Amino acid sequence: MKTLRVITLGCSKNTVDTEHLLYQVRNAYDIVPEGDDRPVDCLLINTCGFIGDAKEQSIQTILEAVSAKQEGRVGRLLVFGCLSQRYAKEMPDLIPEVDGWFGARELSPLVRALGCEPDPNCSHQRVRTDGFHPYAYLKISEGCDRRCSYCAIPLIRGMHRSVPMETLVAEARELAAQGVRELVVIAQDTTYYGLDLYGRRALAELLRKLSAIDGIEWIRIHYSYPADFPVDVLEEMADNPKVCRYMDIPLQHVSDRVLEKMRRHVDGAWTRELIRTMREKVPGVVLRTTMIVGHPGETFYDFSELLDFVSEARFERLGAFMYSEEEGTYGALHFKDSVSPRTKRARLDKLMELQRGISLAYNQSRVGTETRVLVDDFSDGFLVCRSEFESPEVDGEILVRYEADAFEGIEPYSLVGSFLQVRITSADEYDLTAELVSL
C-alpha cells in the first residue's frame, strides 16, 4: 500500500476534519503518524488561516514540505483546510510545487484526489490521531452565521451547518467503543446548534442523547456564544451529572462601545447578567472566557471597564489576545487599526497579570478538597489528570504521584482512562497536585 501522512495545524476542529478524512481513505493507504518522518508517497497538510501567526506557521510548514519533496522524501504534496480555502486563488501561484490545493468546507474533492470515492454512510467514522487519550472532540456544526468585526471564520468556513443529531450520536458511540470517556463538544458556535435543521436551539437535547451512551462519563461544552444563550443548557448542566460544570464562553469585551464595534449583539449589562445567571443556575460552575484588547476604538476607559469586569466576575480561566486586522473582515473594511502595538501589548500584559492572581486564588481555594479526576497520561512518575473543571490542552492539570503500593500494584499506563478520587494538596496558578483517596 502507498503511505500517507497528514500534518494537522490549527484548532481541534481541524483535528476532527483530519480524522474523518483518514477514515475515508483508510483502505487505500498505510497511514503514517504525524511525528514519523519516514519518506511517504503522499503528504497532506491541514492548514489554519485564522490569524497572522497561524498563517505564517501554515506557510512555513508547506515550504518545509516542498523541500522534503524536492529531496525525494515526499511524493505528492496536497494542501487543504482554512489557509487554502481563504487564499484559493493566490496560493497555487505562490507555491506551485504543491500538487493540489483543497478547501475546508468539503472534503470529498480531496478524497477523490486520493483515489477514493467518498462514502456518505461513513460520515460518523474517524481514525483517531491522538493516541490513547481518553477524551475526543465532537464537532457538532460547521461555519458560523455571526459576523463579528474581527473574525474571518464565516469567510473561510461559510454559513452555519449543524450535523444531524443521529450522526453525532453514532459518532459518539464509536468513540466510546474506542475507550473515549470524555466528549469535548466544539463548533464555531455550539449554542447555535440545531437552528438550521430543527428550527430551534437543540444543544440541550443533544447533551441528553450523548449522556445516554454507555462509556461516556463527561461531556464538556466549548465555544458558546453569549447572545440569545439557551438557558436550558444551564439546566441540563445543573441536573445531568455527565455534563461538566464547565462552560467555555468567549465574551471578548464588556464595554458597550467596544461590543457594538465588534458586532457582538450584546451589551455590557447583558453580559454581566448572563454571568450572574450561569453562576446562579449552576452552583460551582467554572467559566472559561476569552478577551480581545486593542480593538479599533478601544479607549483607556473601555479597557479600565474591562479590568473592573474581570475583577468582579473572577473567571476561573481566561485567555486574551491583541486585536489583529484580518483582511476581508468587517473591522478591516470599516475601522482603522487605531490602537498602537505598544498599547495593545501593555493592555494584554496588565489583563493577564490580573487574571494570574485570580487563577491562583481559585486554585488555592481547592487545596484540601476532594475531587474526581480522569487520568489522561503518565509522565515522570506522575499520573496526569483532570477534573471536570479542567479542559484538555487549554487548562492546567492535576498531578498525582504514582506509588505502586497506593495503587495496589496496578501499572500506571493501565490507569489511563480511569477515574480516581483524589485530594488536592497544593496549587499554583496553572496546575495542582493531589494524593490518591480511592481507586
N, C-alpha and C positions, 0 to 999 in steps of 0.2 A: 504493500500500500504506500501511496505517497504520504509524505509527512507535512503537517500543518501546525503552525504556532500562531497564537493570537496575543498581541500586546494590547492590553486594555488600559487606557488613560482616563482620567476624569473621575466622575462620581460613581456611586453604587448603581445608578440606573444604567450606566454603560456596562457594568459587570453583568447585569441581568440580560442585556441585549446580547452580549458575547456568549453567554451560556445557552440562550435559546438558539443562536446561530449554530453553535457547535453540535447541538443535538440534531439539527437538520442535515449535517454533513458527516456525522459520526461514522457511518458505514463506508465512506469513501476515503477517509484519511486516518492515518495514525496521528493522533493529537499529541503534540509535544508541549509539555508545560511551559509556561511563560518564562520562568527563570532558567530554563535549559537552553544553552547557547549552541547546541549542535547544529550543523547545517540542516536546512529544511527545504522541501520542494516549494512550499508556499508560506509566505508570512503575511498576516493580516494585522493592521494597526487600527484599533478602535479609538478615534481621536476625540478630544474635547476642544470646543471652540467658544467657551462661555466668556472668559475674560482674558486679558492680555497675557498673564503668566501662563495660563493653560494653553493658549495658542502657541506661545513660544516653545513650551515643552513638547507639544504635538509635532511642530515643525522640526525641532531638533531630533526627535525620535525617528521621524520619517527620513531625515538626511542621514542619520546613522544607519538606518536600514538600507538606504541606497548604496552606502559604502560597502555594507556586507554583501549586497547583491553584486556589486562590481568585483568583489573579491571571490565570488563564487560560493559564498556561504548561504545565499538565499536564491531560490529560483524566481518564482513570480512574487511580486510585491503589490498587494492590494490595500487600499486605504478606505475606511468608511467612518461613519459617526458624525459628530457635530461639526468639526472643522471642515470636512469635505462637503457637508450639506450647506454650510454657511457660505463657503467660497467655491462653489461648484464650477463657476466659470473661470476663476483665476488660477486655481491650483494646478490643473493639467499643464498649463503653460509655464508655471513657475518651477515645477518639479516633473519634467517629462519622463524621468526614469521610472516613475510609478506606472505599473501596468494597468491599473484600473482604479477609478475613484467612484465611491458609492455613498449615498446619503445616510441619514439617521432615521428617516421616517418609515422606511420599508426595507426589510432585509431580503426579500425574495430575489431582487436582481443580483445580489451578491451570492446567494445560494446557487443560483443558476450559473453564475460566472465560475463557481467552483465545481461545476459539472453535476449538480444535483437538482432534483425537482422539489420545490417547496411542498411540504405536506401540512395542510391546514389542520389536520386531525392531531398533529403533534404540537400545537401551539402552547400546551401546558407543560411540555417536557424540556428539561435542561440538562446540560453536562456541567456539573459544578466545578468551578475552578479555584475554590478557596480552601482546598484540602479538607481537613477534618473538623472545621469549625462547626459547633452545634447551633449556629444561627444562619439565617439566609434572608436576603432581601426579596420582598414580594412587590413587584411594580404593578400597581393597580390601574394606572392610566398613563396615557402619553399626551404630551403637549399641554398647552395652557391657554385659556381664554382671557387671562388678565393681560393688561398692557402697562405694567409698571414702567416708569420712565427709564430706569437703569438696566432693564433686563432684556436680553436678546433671545431668551428661550422660545417665545412664540414665533420669532423669525426663523429659528432653527428647527424646532420640533412641530410647529403647526398648532392647530386648534386642539382643544381638549378632546380626548377619546378614551372613554372608560373601557376596561377589559371586562367582558361579561363575567358575572358572579360565578357561574358554574365553571368557567375556565380557571378562575383563581382558586376555587375550592379544589379542583382536580390537581392543580399545580402544587398547592399546599399539601395535599395528601401524598404526592410523590416525594416532596421534600421531607415530610415526616417519616416516610418509609426509609429514607436515606440517613436518618438519625438527627434531623433538624429538630430542635426543641424550642427555638425562638424564631418568630417571623417579625422582621422589621418592615412595616408597611410603608412604601415610598411611592412618590409621584411628584410631578411639579406642584400639584395642589391636591393633597389627599382628601380634604374635606369637600371638594367639588365632585367627588366620585358619585356616579350614578345619574347625574342630571341629564346627560345626553341620551342614556339608554333607557332610564326608567322614569324620567320626568321628576325626579326627587333626589335629594341628597341621601345616599344609601350606605354611607360608611358604617354607621352603627349596625345595620342589618348584616353587612359583610363581616364585621367583627364577630357577631354571634355565630355565623356559619363557620368561620375559621376556628373559633374556640371549641366547636363540637368535634374537631378532628382529633382522633387518638394520637398521642405523642406530642402534639403541640401544647406547650405549657405556658409560654409567654407570647404576647402579641404587642408590638410596640409601634406607635404612630409617629411618623416623621413628616415634616414639610406641610403642615397645616397652614391655612390662610385665615387671618382674623376676621375679614368681612363676612357677615352672614354665617358666622360659625355655628354649626349644628349642635345644639345643646344636648341632643340625645346621645351624642358621642361621649359627653361627660357622664351622663347617667349610666351608660354601658361600662365606662371605665370604673365608676364607683361601685357597681354591682357585680361585675364579671371578674372573678379572681384571675382569669387568664389574661386580661387586658392590663398591661403595666400602667401603674400610676405615674405616667411619664408622658409629656407632650412636648414635641418639637414644634414651635410656632414662631417663624421668623417675623418679627414685628417691624424691624428696620428703623423706626423712629417713634417719637411721641409728640413732637411739635406739630400743631395744626398746619402751620405754613409749609413745613417740610413734607409732611404726609400728603398734602394737596399737590405739591410739585412732583412727588413720587407717584402720584395717581394710585394711591393705596385704597381709596374708597372707604376709609375710616378716619376718625379724628382722635385727638388725644383722650377725650372723655370716653369714647367707645373703647379705646384700648385699655384704659385703666379699669373700666367696668368689666371688661372681658377677663382680665387677670383676676379681679376680685371674685367673679363668678366661678372661675376654674378652681380657685383655692377653696371656695365655699362648698362647691358641689363634690369635689374630690379631695377630702382632707389628706394632707401629706403628699399631694402631687408634686413631682419635680418638673420644673419648667425649663426648657432649653430655648433660647432665642438667639437671633442674630440682629445686629445693628449695623447701619451704614453711617459713617461720618464723612463730612465734607461734600454732601450733595450740593449741587448748584443752588445758591441762595441761602445755605445754612449759615446763620449768624452766630455770634458768640452767645446770644441769649437763647437761641434754639438749642445749641449744644449744652448750655447750662441746664435747660429744662430736661434734656435727655439724661444728664448726670443725676439730677434730682429724682427722676423717674426710676432709674436703675437702683438708686439708693433705697427708694421706697419699696419697689417691687421685689427686690432681693431674689433675682433669678438664680436658681441653683447652678445653671450652666448658661454661659453667654459667650458668643463669638462676635467679632466685629471686623469690618473691612473698610478700607478707604474707597470712596467713590472713584470709579474709573469710567471714562467716557467710552461707550461702545457704539461703533458706527451702526446706523440704521435704527437705533432706539429713539424713543420719544425725547429722552433727555439730550441726546446728541443733536437732534434736529431742532430743538426748541430752546435749549438753555446753553449759556456759556459756562464752561467749567471754571467757576469763579473763585473757588477756594484753593489757595496755593498748596502745593505738595507739602511744604513745611508745616503749614497749619493743620492739614489733614493728619500728618504723622503725629504731631503733638496731641491732637484730639484723640486719636486712636490710642496712643500710649496712656493718656490720662484715663480714658474709659476702661482700659484693660487693667490698669493699676487698681482702680476702684473695684472691678469685678474680682480680681485676685483675692482681695480681702473678704469679699462676700463669699466666694467659693471656699476659702479656708475656714471661715466661721461655720459654714454649713457642714463641711466635712468633719470638723472638730466636734460639732454637736452630736455626731453619730457615734463617737467613741464611747464604748461601754454598752452599746445596744446590740441586739442580735438581729440577724437578717438572713434570708435565704439567698444563696448565690448559685449561679451556673458556672461550671468550670469550662473555660474556653481553651486553656493551654497549660503546659507545664514548661517552666524555664528557670534555669539556675537555682534549682531547689525549691521553687515556689509554684504552687498552683495559681494560675492567673484566672481570676474570677470576676464576675459582675453580679450586682443585684438588679432588681427591676428598675433601679434608679440610675443605672449607668448603661448608656447605649454603646454598642461596639464601635470601635475605631475613632469615635469623636470624643468620648468621655474618658475619665480615669478608670483605674482598675482596682480591684480588691485582691491583695496578695496574701496567700495563706501558705505558710511554710509547710512543706511536706515532711512528715516524720512517720516512718514506716509503722511504728508501734501505734501511734494515734489513729492511723488509717487501716489498722488491722491487717497490715501487710499487702494491701491492695496496691498494685503497680500504679504509679502516678499517671501515666498516659492513659490507662484504662478508666481513669476518673473523668476524662474529658467528655463533656456531655451530661455529666451527673449534676444533681443538685445537692448542696450541702447546707447545713445550718451552721453559721459562724458568728463569732462575737468580734466587733470592731475594737482593735486595741490602740491604734494610732492613726494619724491622718495628716497629710499636707494639703496644699490647695488643689492637687490633682488626684493623687492615689491614696488608698487606705490600706492598712494591714489588718489582718484578723487571725483569730485562732479557731480551730475546729471545735464546734459544740457537739454535733452529731452528724453521722452519715445519712 
